[in-house]
Every structure is written in structure tokens, then in C-alpha cells.
């Protein structure tokens, strides 16, 4: 359905997290140790319906499957 690359998020996914940390600091908010932070999506959202099977392939990591019931 689509292909994405980490470099598509500010050139590097870590850059988007750094941007977030800097923006939050303007409001006196910090990212705390252990908090989960997503760097952003590399692809567009896709509508799924009951019975759909989705597969994602990650370079050097492998595949993951999800069955939507």
C-alpha cells in the first residue's frame, strides 16, 4: 500500500523527537524518562475492515502481521 523511510520524518526520526522536546519546553513541559514518544508516521493511515490482514515489513527487523476481527 505504501513505503516509508525514517529519513522522511525531519530527515531522521530522532529530529522529530528533539523538535517535540524543544517545543514542549516553551510551555515548561518536559519528556520524562520512561515516557513513550512516537516520532511520527512514515506512511498514510489506511482504512481496515473486519477480516483484514495487514503485513508490515521492516528493513533489518522483519515482518509483523495484524488480523482485524
SETORBA-836305 format. One record per atom (N, C-alpha, C, CB): residue in three letters; y, z, x. Coordinates in steps of 0.001 Angstrom, whole numbers, plus 500000, padded with zeros to 6 digits. Glycine has a CB too. Layout:
REM SETORBA-836305
AlaYZX ...
//
This chain:
REM SETORBA-836305
Unk498809500000500811 Unk500000500000500000 Unk501253500000500853 Unk499999501184499078 Unk501198500770501955 Unk502360500792502840 Unk501963501336504200 Unk503499501636502233 Unk502835501120505146 Unk502640501586506519 Unk503906502301506951 Unk502298500403507490 Unk503744503371507689 Unk504910504108508167 Unk504718504526509607 Unk505174505332507294 Unk505803504886510242 Unk505763505345511627 Unk506687506541511779 Unk506167504210512606 Unk506274507501512591 Unk507091508686512829 Unk508499508335513296 Unk506423509576513850 Unk508619507253514022 Unk509925506831514528 Unk510874506424513409 Unk509758505678515496 Unk510334506205512184 Unk511178505805511059 Unk512016506967510525 Unk510319505237509943 Unk511706508176510941 Unk512445509356510498 Unk513386509777511626 Unk511471510527510102 Unk514617509321511587 Unk515626509615512613 Unk515133509267514019 Unk516016511092512556 Unk514238508285514163 Unk513727507911515473 Unk512584508798515943 Unk514835507953516476 Unk512456509987515366 Unk511404510941515729 Unk511418512029514658 Unk511625511547517189 Unk510258512406514099 Unk510258513422513046 Unk510921514736513463 Unk508846513696512615 Unk510857515090514729 Unk511499516324515196 Unk513014516248515020 Unk511151516588516673 Unk513567515051515084 Unk515013514881514901 Unk515436515280513494 Unk515423513429515180 Unk514602514962512487 Unk514973515322511120 Unk514917516835510929 Unk514048514622510107 Unk513972517503511586 Unk513903518965511503 Unk515108519587512210 Unk512579519488512126 Unk515500519018513345 Unk516686519506514053 Unk517931519322513189 Unk516857518772515405 Unk518034518168512515 Unk519176517935511629 Unk519201518993510533 Unk519115516514511010 Unk518032519267509935 Unk517950520261508877 Unk518394521632509383 Unk516525520335508326 Unk517903522034510536 Unk518270523341511105 Unk519776523424511333 Unk517517523589512434 Unk520357522369511854 Unk521803522354512098 Unk522589522396510794 Unk522194521114512901 Unk522136521648509789 Unk522832521628508505 Unk522737522990507820 Unk522251520531507595 Unk521545523608507846 Unk521380524928507238 Unk522251525970507926 Unk519918525357507291 Unk522411525846509248 Unk523216526828509993 Unk524671526818509534 Unk523144526545511501 Unk525148525683509027 Unk526509525614508495 Unk526688526546507296 Unk526848524175508094 Unk525577526910506654 Unk525603527793505486 Unk525041529176505806 Unk524816527168504340 Unk524847529447507099 Unk524338530748507521 Unk522852530945507242 Unk525113531829506843 Unk522118529857507092 Unk520684529908506800 Unk519928529441508034 Unk520321529029505556 Unk518843530141508351 Unk518020529733509494 Unk516588529438509027 Unk518019530839510594 Unk515898528630509794 Unk514472528398509569 Unk513747529498510337 Unk514013526937510038 Unk512939530248509617 Unk512260531384510232 Unk510891531000510777 Unk512116532513509227 Unk510462531699511802 Unk509153531490512398 Unk508081531569511307 Unk508884532533513518 Unk507189530597511293 Unk506100530575510326 Unk506404529827509046 Unk505722531950509991 Unk507673529473508805 Unk508005528706507604 Unk507511527266507765 Unk509541528734507335 Unk507078526697506675 Unk506590525315506659 Unk507761524378506422 Unk505496525116505569 Unk507928523407507300 Unk509010522427507166 Unk508407521030507236 Unk510099522623508278 Unk508682520221506226 Unk508234518823506253 Unk509371517970506807 Unk507803518328504820 Unk509026517063507686 Unk510040516242508335 Unk510496515063507494 Unk509522515744509638 Unk509844514833506372 Unk510214513714505508 Unk509061512750505367 Unk511440512988506053 Unk509115511944504347 Unk508057510977504105 Unk508315509708504898 Unk507942510660502610 Unk507239509132505362 Unk507343507885506122 Unk507107506673505237 Unk506350507882507278 Unk506666506922504004 Unk506373505836503060 Unk506908506210501676 Unk504836505548502998 Unk506999505240500814 Unk507456505472499444 Unk506365506155498628 Unk507871504146498777 Unk506775506881497611 Unk505830507512496695 Unk505103506437495893 Unk506554508507495749 Unk503838506705495588 Unk503020505768494827 Unk502475506491493608 Unk501865505184495695 Unk502554505863492451 Unk502030506459491225 Unk500502506395491250 Unk502596505732489966 Unk499873507512490911 Unk498422507551490815 Unk498027507978489409 Unk497820508509491872 Unk496862507563489001 Unk496340507923487687 Unk494991508588487852 Unk496229506685486772 Unk494537509242486814 Unk493231509886486828 Unk492170508874487251 Unk492895510487485437 Unk491319509286488174 Unk490272508407488678 Unk490674507638489927 Unk489873507445487614 Unk491933507720490316 Unk492394507010491514 Unk491850507669492778 Unk493933506970491559 Unk491432506860493721 Unk491019507330495034 Unk492024506795496047 Unk489554506871495379 Unk492657507672496782 Unk493633507269497794 Unk493103507609499179 Unk495001507957497551 Unk493391506741500115 Unk492990506935501504 Unk494221506801502385 Unk491889505916501924 Unk494355507707503332 Unk495434507598504324 Unk494786507572505703 Unk496469508791504199 Unk495251506674506539 Unk494738506542507897 Unk495829506949508868 Unk494253505094508181 Unk495521507906509728 Unk496485508402510713 Unk496009508025512108 Unk496671509943510592 Unk496849507306512832 Unk496529506896514191 Unk496168508121515031 Unk497715506131514823 Unk495090508050515735 Unk494577509096516635 Unk494066510331515893 Unk495662509512517605 Unk494204510403514564 Unk493725511556513810 Unk492585511210512871 Unk494851512160513026 Unk492591510024512294 Unk491537509619511378 Unk492019509440509958 Unk490438510615511401 Unk491058509483509025 Unk491346509228507611 Unk491246510499506784 Unk490393508174507057 Unk491979510486505674 Unk491870511542504674 Unk491779510855503311 Unk493098512548504743 Unk490933511393502453 Unk490719510825501120 Unk491139511834500065 Unk489238510416500921 Unk491657511351498943 Unk492007512215497820 Unk491585511521496529 Unk493538512543497809 Unk490793512223495714 Unk490378511726494413 Unk491178512476493355 Unk488834511900494196 Unk491880511743492510 Unk492719512336491479 Unk491952512329490169 Unk494065511575491341 Unk491677513518489641 Unk490910513628488405 Unk491795513923487221 Unk489859514696488530 
//
